[in-house]
Amino acid sequence: MDVTINRKRSRASTSSTPDDSRAATPFTDTLKRTKTDNELDSLNIIHPSEAWPIDISAILASPTIPTVTGSSLQPYDNAANHTPGKSIYILCIQGDYELHYDLLCSHLPTLHLISPTLQAFLLCRDPSTHTPSHTAPFCLPMIQAVSPSHNHFVKLGLLHPLGGGQYPLDAVVVLDARGRRRLVLPFGWGAGRHVDNVGGGKGVQDRLMGMLRGCVEELEREM
């Protein structure tokens, strides 16, 4: 798995001179797009026989707060439709990025039309000090992913290699109704490292969200 990290660097401008030998050209842009397309093509729904089993009950039992402390953000709540053994789970794994959280929130109404019992959660290091977004219309339940007794980032295979054992690789993860990890969509690394680039980033976003919808549709067909 390519874990080349692009966290935050896309927000910080790095100066380059006109004669920089690495300056973009139409040819290098085409190569970049081709490589990104190939990497996105390699993201697939994982077959049940090859999917990692995740203890979803342990995740749901972890300390959780419904919304940002002191915030006016309305909490998202689909708990009334939660059906163990039938509900699909979408986990927004968040370290530095906000983009994947915002995209997930904007697509949730459509995903609920496909899967009314679907449950969505945010996993972060410490919900009590975490702000998931400055633009999203609501707040997903925020689950504490790291404590002395557990580290859900490790269990999900998304511990940041440079995060001191505390921070994740940003991603959207889909678990099927049996808690198997069926899809991992990377943001800021791997196939998603260009997701917030000027120009081509919107295309990457659309591809990733299309994969998310397609995964939910497929898991519903498997029921």
N, C-alpha and C positions, 0 to 999 in steps of 0.2 A: 504494500500500500504506500502510495506517495504521500508523505506527510510534510512536504515543503510548506512552511508556514508563511502566511501573508497577513497575519493578524495585525490590525491597526496600521500597517505600513501604507495601506491604500489611502488612509486619511492624512498621512503626513507627506508633504511634498518633498521629493529628493531632487536637488538641482542637477541639471545636465547642461552641458555646453553644446553649441551648434555642431561642433566637430566631434562630438562623442561618437566613438566607433560603434557603440551599441544602440545608437538612435534608431527608432523604428523606421522601416521602409515598407512599401507595399508587399514586398516578398516576405520579409520577416513577419509582418502582420498576418499574411496568409498561412505561413507555417504555424504561427501561434494558434490561429483559429482551427487549423486542421488537427493539431495536437489536442486542443481542448475538446473538439468534437469527438475525437477518438476516445478520450478519457471518459466523456459523458456517455458515449455508447457502451462503455464497459460497465456502467452502473446498471445493475439488474436486480429484479426481485430475487431474493435468495430462496432456493428450493427448501421446503420444510425439512428434508433429510439432512441438509447442510447448514441449517440456521442454528445460531447459538441459542440455547435456552437461557432465558432471563427470569429471575425471580421477581415477577411484577408485584407480588404481595409484599415483598420486602421493600420495594420502592414506594409503594402506596402507604406503607406503615411508617415511613420516615417522617421527621418533622416537616410540616407543611403550613404555609400561610397563604390566605386567599388572594391578597393583593399587596401592593407596596405600602409599607408602613407610612401613614400620614398622607397617602395619596388619595385623590378623588377618582382614580381609575376604578371602574366597576369590575368586580371579579367575574370571571367566566365560570359558569357552573352548568355542567351537563350530568352531574352526579345522579340525578333522578332517573336517568336513562341507562346508567351503568348496569351491565348484565354480565357477571362473571361467566367465562366460557363462551361468550358471544361478542363482547366488546373488543374492538381494535384500539390499540393505544398508540398515540403519537407523542413522542418525547422531544421537546426542544432542548437540546443540550447547549447551554450558553456560558461562554466565558467572556469574550470581548465584543463579539458581533451583536448588532441589533437587527440586521437585515433579515436573517432567517426567521426571527421571531415575528417581525412585521409581516413578512410574506405568509407565514403560517396563519396568523390571525386574520389576514385578509381572505384567505382561502377556506377558513373553517366553515362558513355558512354553506358553501358548495359541498364540502366533504361530509357535512351532516345530512345533506340531502341523499348522498350515496349510502351513508352508514349512520343512521340516527343514534345508535348507541355508542358511537366513537367517543373516546376520552382523550383529552389533550392536556399535557402537563409541561411545566418548565422545570428542568433540573439545573441547579446552580450550586456554587460552593456554599454560600451563606445567604439564604433568603432575607434575613433581617437587615442586610445592608445592600441588597441587590436592586437595581433598577433595570428591568428588562427592555424598556423602550421609552422614548420620549414622544412617540407619535402614534402608537397603537391605541385602539379605542377601548380595550379592556385588558385585564391581567389574567393570565393563566395561573392556576394554582402553582405556587413555587415550592418545590421540594428540595430539602437540604440533601445534597448528594454526597457530602464529605463529612465524616465525623470520626471520633476515635474507634467506633465500632463498625463502620462501613465506608466504602468508597464505590458508589455506583458508576463513576466514570471508568474505573478499572473493569468492573463487571461487564460494562457495555463495550469495552475495547476502545475507549475514546479518551484515555488519559493523555494530556498534552506532554510530549517528551521533555519539554523545557519548563514545565509548570510546577516543579517542585512537589509533585504528587498531590496537588491541590486543585489544579485547573484542567479544563477539558479542551479537546478539539471541538470547535463549534460544529454542530450537526443537527439534522432532523432525523430521528430514528422512528421506524414503524415496527411495532410488535404485533403479531397476530393474536387471536383470542386465547391461544395457548401459551403466550408469553415468549414466542420465538422471534428472534431479531431478523426481520425479513427484508428491511431496506435501511441503508445508511446513506444520507445525502450530505456531503461535506460542504462547509461554507468557510472560505478563507484558506483552504488547503486542498490538496489533491485535485480532483476534477472540478472543484468549486473555488479554486484559488483566484479565478478571474471574475467572480460573481458580481463584484461591485466596480469593475473597470468601466471607465467612460467608453461608450460606444457598444462594445460587445457584451458588457455585463448583463444587460436586459435580456439578451438571448439566452444566456446561461441560466438566469433566474427562471425564465419561462420553461426551459427544458427540465430543470429540477422540480418545479411545481407540477409540471405535466407528469413526471415520474411518480410524484407523491399521489396525485389523483389516480393514476393508473394502478398503483399498488393497492390503494384502498378498494378500488373496483375489483381487482383480482381477489383480494382477501374476502370480500363479500361473496364472490362467486364460489369460493372454497367452502363456505359455511354449509 
